[in-house]
Amino acid sequence: MDELEMYKGILDSYPYPIVFVDNDYVIRFMNKNAKYHYYEERNYDDLIGKSLFLCHHENSKEKIMAAYEGIKNNGKPVFIGVSTSNLRIYMQGVKNDKHEWIGFLKDLN
């Protein structure tokens, strides 16, 4: 098994939706629970490779961008709010091996 397959399996086994968004606010990964949540429950089409802001209101866009800037400044996760399905929404910054910010996880639990 290669490393990518292993990581995908780990993230897919997590019981809550996880979405990875890059520095340009483009959705790059969704675990299977995120795909179910957004595609089946919320009726979005394929979101991978598309802007996170296609499925958010303008006021959410500013809140998300400010939260990510805060994460990059202090490294701490941010509580965003509660989803329509009563799940808590968090943002957690993600760094690469060089300790550079590469994006964030949007985690619902």
PyRosetta script that sets phi, psi and omega in degrees:
from pyrosetta import init, pose_from_sequence

init()
pose = pose_from_sequence("MDELEMYKGILDSYPYPIVFVDNDYVIRFMNKNAKYHYYEERNYDDLIGKSLFLCHHENSKEKIMAAYEGIKNNGKPVFIGVSTSNLRIYMQGVKNDKHEWIGFLKDLN")
pose.set_psi(1, 134.8)
pose.set_omega(1, 177.9)
pose.set_phi(2, -87.4)
pose.set_psi(2, 166.1)
pose.set_omega(2, -174.3)
pose.set_phi(3, -61.9)
pose.set_psi(3, -42.0)
pose.set_omega(3, -179.8)
pose.set_phi(4, -61.5)
pose.set_psi(4, -44.2)
pose.set_omega(4, 177.9)
pose.set_phi(5, -61.6)
pose.set_psi(5, -40.1)
pose.set_omega(5, 179.7)
pose.set_phi(6, -64.5)
pose.set_psi(6, -47.8)
pose.set_omega(6, -179.1)
pose.set_phi(7, -63.2)
pose.set_psi(7, -41.9)
pose.set_omega(7, 178.1)
pose.set_phi(8, -61.3)
pose.set_psi(8, -42.6)
pose.set_omega(8, 178.3)
pose.set_phi(9, -62.1)
pose.set_psi(9, -40.3)
pose.set_omega(9, 178.1)
pose.set_phi(10, -63.4)
pose.set_psi(10, -49.4)
pose.set_omega(10, -178.3)
pose.set_phi(11, -65.9)
pose.set_psi(11, -35.5)
pose.set_omega(11, 178.0)
pose.set_phi(12, -69.5)
pose.set_psi(12, -23.9)
pose.set_omega(12, 179.4)
pose.set_phi(13, -81.5)
pose.set_psi(13, -14.7)
pose.set_omega(13, 178.1)
pose.set_phi(14, -64.8)
pose.set_psi(14, 131.1)
pose.set_omega(14, -171.1)
pose.set_phi(15, -77.0)
pose.set_psi(15, 3.2)
pose.set_omega(15, -179.0)
pose.set_phi(16, -125.6)
pose.set_psi(16, 159.0)
pose.set_omega(16, 178.4)
pose.set_phi(17, -65.6)
pose.set_psi(17, 134.4)
pose.set_omega(17, 174.1)
pose.set_phi(18, -130.2)
pose.set_psi(18, 129.8)
pose.set_omega(18, 178.1)
pose.set_phi(19, -125.0)
pose.set_psi(19, 130.6)
pose.set_omega(19, 174.2)
pose.set_phi(20, -102.7)
pose.set_psi(20, 129.5)
pose.set_omega(20, -178.7)
pose.set_phi(21, -122.0)
pose.set_psi(21, 133.3)
pose.set_omega(21, -177.8)
pose.set_phi(22, -83.0)
pose.set_psi(22, -178.2)
pose.set_omega(22, -177.7)
pose.set_phi(23, -62.3)
pose.set_psi(23, -19.7)
pose.set_omega(23, 178.4)
pose.set_phi(24, -95.4)
pose.set_psi(24, 11.3)
pose.set_omega(24, 179.6)
pose.set_phi(25, 63.0)
pose.set_psi(25, 36.0)
pose.set_omega(25, 175.4)
pose.set_phi(26, -104.1)
pose.set_psi(26, 132.5)
pose.set_omega(26, 179.3)
pose.set_phi(27, -72.6)
pose.set_psi(27, 122.7)
pose.set_omega(27, -177.2)
pose.set_phi(28, -111.3)
pose.set_psi(28, -23.7)
pose.set_omega(28, -178.5)
pose.set_phi(29, -153.2)
pose.set_psi(29, 143.2)
pose.set_omega(29, 171.7)
pose.set_phi(30, -137.1)
pose.set_psi(30, 131.0)
pose.set_omega(30, 175.5)
pose.set_phi(31, -74.5)
pose.set_psi(31, 173.9)
pose.set_omega(31, -173.5)
pose.set_phi(32, -62.9)
pose.set_psi(32, -33.0)
pose.set_omega(32, 178.4)
pose.set_phi(33, -70.8)
pose.set_psi(33, -33.0)
pose.set_omega(33, 175.0)
pose.set_phi(34, -67.6)
pose.set_psi(34, -42.7)
pose.set_omega(34, 178.2)
pose.set_phi(35, -60.8)
pose.set_psi(35, -43.2)
pose.set_omega(35, 178.2)
pose.set_phi(36, -62.7)
pose.set_psi(36, -46.9)
pose.set_omega(36, -178.0)
pose.set_phi(37, -59.7)
pose.set_psi(37, -48.9)
pose.set_omega(37, -174.9)
pose.set_phi(38, -82.6)
pose.set_psi(38, -35.5)
pose.set_omega(38, -176.9)
pose.set_phi(39, -86.3)
pose.set_psi(39, -44.1)
pose.set_omega(39, -175.6)
pose.set_phi(40, -88.2)
pose.set_psi(40, -47.4)
pose.set_omega(40, -176.3)
pose.set_phi(41, -81.1)
pose.set_psi(41, -36.6)
pose.set_omega(41, -174.8)
pose.set_phi(42, -105.9)
pose.set_psi(42, -5.2)
pose.set_omega(42, 174.1)
pose.set_phi(43, 63.1)
pose.set_psi(43, 33.6)
pose.set_omega(43, 172.0)
pose.set_phi(44, -84.0)
pose.set_psi(44, 155.2)
pose.set_omega(44, 172.9)
pose.set_phi(45, -84.2)
pose.set_psi(45, -173.6)
pose.set_omega(45, -178.6)
pose.set_phi(46, -53.6)
pose.set_psi(46, 120.2)
pose.set_omega(46, -177.1)
pose.set_phi(47, -100.8)
pose.set_psi(47, -14.2)
pose.set_omega(47, -179.1)
pose.set_phi(48, -62.1)
pose.set_psi(48, 129.2)
pose.set_omega(48, 179.6)
pose.set_phi(49, 86.1)
pose.set_psi(49, 2.1)
pose.set_omega(49, -179.5)
pose.set_phi(50, -111.5)
pose.set_psi(50, 160.6)
pose.set_omega(50, 179.8)
pose.set_phi(51, -64.1)
pose.set_psi(51, 137.7)
pose.set_omega(51, 175.0)
pose.set_phi(52, -58.8)
pose.set_psi(52, -28.9)
pose.set_omega(52, -173.8)
pose.set_phi(53, -79.3)
pose.set_psi(53, -4.7)
pose.set_omega(53, 175.0)
pose.set_phi(54, -67.7)
pose.set_psi(54, -22.4)
pose.set_omega(54, -178.3)
pose.set_phi(55, -116.9)
pose.set_psi(55, 24.8)
pose.set_omega(55, 177.9)
pose.set_phi(56, -133.1)
pose.set_psi(56, 150.0)
pose.set_omega(56, 174.4)
pose.set_phi(57, -73.5)
pose.set_psi(57, 161.5)
pose.set_omega(57, -178.0)
pose.set_phi(58, -57.4)
pose.set_psi(58, -40.7)
pose.set_omega(58, -179.8)
pose.set_phi(59, -66.8)
pose.set_psi(59, -29.6)
pose.set_omega(59, 175.7)
pose.set_phi(60, -69.3)
pose.set_psi(60, -35.3)
pose.set_omega(60, -179.6)
pose.set_phi(61, -57.7)
pose.set_psi(61, -48.6)
pose.set_omega(61, -179.6)
pose.set_phi(62, -63.8)
pose.set_psi(62, -40.0)
pose.set_omega(62, -179.9)
pose.set_phi(63, -64.8)
pose.set_psi(63, -43.5)
pose.set_omega(63, 179.6)
pose.set_phi(64, -64.5)
pose.set_psi(64, -46.2)
pose.set_omega(64, -179.7)
pose.set_phi(65, -63.0)
pose.set_psi(65, -41.7)
pose.set_omega(65, 178.5)
pose.set_phi(66, -65.3)
pose.set_psi(66, -39.9)
pose.set_omega(66, 179.0)
pose.set_phi(67, -63.3)
pose.set_psi(67, -43.1)
pose.set_omega(67, -179.9)
pose.set_phi(68, -66.6)
pose.set_psi(68, -38.6)
pose.set_omega(68, 176.4)
pose.set_phi(69, -62.0)
pose.set_psi(69, -40.1)
pose.set_omega(69, 176.5)
pose.set_phi(70, -62.3)
pose.set_psi(70, -42.5)
pose.set_omega(70, 177.9)
pose.set_phi(71, -60.5)
pose.set_psi(71, -44.9)
pose.set_omega(71, -179.3)
pose.set_phi(72, -65.3)
pose.set_psi(72, -29.4)
pose.set_omega(72, 179.6)
pose.set_phi(73, -78.9)
pose.set_psi(73, -38.8)
pose.set_omega(73, -174.6)
pose.set_phi(74, -120.7)
pose.set_psi(74, -6.7)
pose.set_omega(74, 176.1)
pose.set_phi(75, 74.8)
pose.set_psi(75, 4.4)
pose.set_omega(75, -176.4)
pose.set_phi(76, -95.9)
pose.set_psi(76, 143.0)
pose.set_omega(76, 175.6)
pose.set_phi(77, -64.8)
pose.set_psi(77, 159.1)
pose.set_omega(77, -177.3)
pose.set_phi(78, -125.8)
pose.set_psi(78, 132.6)
pose.set_omega(78, 171.8)
pose.set_phi(79, -81.8)
pose.set_psi(79, 122.4)
pose.set_omega(79, -177.1)
pose.set_phi(80, -91.8)
pose.set_psi(80, -42.7)
pose.set_omega(80, -178.4)
pose.set_phi(81, 159.6)
pose.set_psi(81, -158.5)
pose.set_omega(81, -178.9)
pose.set_phi(82, -118.1)
pose.set_psi(82, 133.9)
pose.set_omega(82, -178.1)
pose.set_phi(83, -75.3)
pose.set_psi(83, 171.9)
pose.set_omega(83, 177.6)
pose.set_phi(84, -64.2)
pose.set_psi(84, -22.3)
pose.set_omega(84, 177.9)
pose.set_phi(85, -98.9)
pose.set_psi(85, 20.7)
pose.set_omega(85, 174.9)
pose.set_phi(86, 65.6)
pose.set_psi(86, 30.7)
pose.set_omega(86, 174.5)
pose.set_phi(87, -100.9)
pose.set_psi(87, 141.2)
pose.set_omega(87, 176.3)
pose.set_phi(88, -75.6)
pose.set_psi(88, 136.0)
pose.set_omega(88, -178.0)
pose.set_phi(89, -108.6)
pose.set_psi(89, 124.9)
pose.set_omega(89, 178.1)
pose.set_phi(90, -123.3)
pose.set_psi(90, 153.0)
pose.set_omega(90, 169.9)
pose.set_phi(91, -118.0)
pose.set_psi(91, 133.7)
pose.set_omega(91, 179.2)
pose.set_phi(92, -129.4)
pose.set_psi(92, 124.1)
pose.set_omega(92, 178.9)
pose.set_phi(93, -66.7)
pose.set_psi(93, 151.4)
pose.set_omega(93, 179.5)
pose.set_phi(94, -127.6)
pose.set_psi(94, 130.7)
pose.set_omega(94, 177.3)
pose.set_phi(95, -115.1)
pose.set_psi(95, 155.6)
pose.set_omega(95, 175.4)
pose.set_phi(96, -87.9)
pose.set_psi(96, -173.7)
pose.set_omega(96, -178.6)
pose.set_phi(97, -63.3)
pose.set_psi(97, -21.4)
pose.set_omega(97, 179.3)
pose.set_phi(98, -90.9)
pose.set_psi(98, 7.2)
pose.set_omega(98, -179.4)
pose.set_phi(99, 65.2)
pose.set_psi(99, 30.0)
pose.set_omega(99, 175.4)
pose.set_phi(100, -98.8)
pose.set_psi(100, 140.8)
pose.set_omega(100, 177.2)
pose.set_phi(101, -66.8)
pose.set_psi(101, 127.7)
pose.set_omega(101, 178.7)
pose.set_phi(102, -116.6)
pose.set_psi(102, -5.7)
pose.set_omega(102, 178.5)
pose.set_phi(103, 152.6)
pose.set_psi(103, -156.7)
pose.set_omega(103, -178.4)
pose.set_phi(104, -148.9)
pose.set_psi(104, 158.1)
pose.set_omega(104, 172.7)
pose.set_phi(105, -97.6)
pose.set_psi(105, 135.8)
pose.set_omega(105, 168.8)
pose.set_phi(106, -104.5)
pose.set_psi(106, 115.7)
pose.set_omega(106, -171.7)
pose.set_phi(107, -118.4)
pose.set_psi(107, 128.0)
pose.set_omega(107, 175.9)
pose.set_phi(108, -110.9)
pose.set_psi(108, 128.8)
pose.set_omega(108, 176.5)
pose.set_phi(109, -152.9)
pose.dump_pdb("model.pdb")
